């Protein structure tokens, strides 16, 4: 059904618009169609995230506390909560968190990190990278952005959530 526009007449009280009853019939029909096409009761799904150093120099063993996502149309929302169990090697690249869907456009993410190696001086930031299926996680300090791969250690806890567009 196409949208049913309520005729309000040319001027106030000119008796040329829809009746009050007719207006609400159209409004109800519009809302019925709208709600019928939205997956309002979509439950979040689980997924298995990955956490990698893009240069391959560092590996992470971690426990997934939570990994949930929901996609409605071209919009994907997610949250992931990881506890790092162990870290080996030296960081050589960007820290990448695998996402449940491909990202169409860059999007900023919310990142929370506890028990990092340089916690007091570091701000953590996240970017869902357009054209990929991962988020780049970085730390920002003194005007410079660097990979967060070197900041993680055993017992670090990482929570990332966000919204991004998919293709």
SULKAUR-V14781 format. One record per backbone hydrogen bond with DSSP energy under -0.5 kcal/mol. CO is the residue of the C=O (numbers start at 0). NH is the residue of the N-H. If there is no record, write none. Layout:
co=CO nh=NH
co=CO nh=NH
This chain:
co=2 nh=4
co=5 nh=7
co=6 nh=17
co=10 nh=13
co=18 nh=22
co=19 nh=23
co=20 nh=24
co=21 nh=25
co=22 nh=26
co=23 nh=27
co=24 nh=28
co=25 nh=29
co=26 nh=30
co=27 nh=31
co=28 nh=32
co=29 nh=33
co=30 nh=34
co=31 nh=35
co=32 nh=36
co=33 nh=36
co=33 nh=37
co=37 nh=39
co=38 nh=41
co=40 nh=42
co=44 nh=68
co=46 nh=48
co=49 nh=97
co=51 nh=53
co=51 nh=95
co=52 nh=55
co=56 nh=89
co=57 nh=52
co=58 nh=87
co=60 nh=84
co=60 nh=85
co=62 nh=64
co=62 nh=82
co=65 nh=80
co=66 nh=46
co=67 nh=78
co=68 nh=44
co=69 nh=76
co=71 nh=74
co=73 nh=165
co=74 nh=71
co=75 nh=163
co=76 nh=69
co=77 nh=161
co=78 nh=67
co=79 nh=159
co=80 nh=64
co=80 nh=65
co=81 nh=157
co=82 nh=62
co=83 nh=154
co=85 nh=60
co=87 nh=58
co=93 nh=53
co=93 nh=95
co=94 nh=136
co=95 nh=51
co=95 nh=97
co=96 nh=134
co=102 nh=130
co=106 nh=127
co=108 nh=125
co=109 nh=160
co=111 nh=158
co=113 nh=156
co=115 nh=118
co=117 nh=120
co=117 nh=121
co=118 nh=121
co=122 nh=139
co=124 nh=137
co=125 nh=108
co=126 nh=128
co=126 nh=135
co=127 nh=106
co=127 nh=129
co=128 nh=131
co=131 nh=102
co=132 nh=98
co=133 nh=128
co=134 nh=96
co=134 nh=136
co=135 nh=126
co=135 nh=137
co=136 nh=94
co=136 nh=147
co=137 nh=124
co=138 nh=140
co=138 nh=145
co=139 nh=122
co=140 nh=143
co=143 nh=140
co=145 nh=138
co=146 nh=149
co=147 nh=150
co=147 nh=151
co=150 nh=116
co=152 nh=155
co=155 nh=83
co=156 nh=113
co=157 nh=81
co=158 nh=111
co=159 nh=79
co=160 nh=109
co=161 nh=77
co=163 nh=75
co=164 nh=103
co=164 nh=104
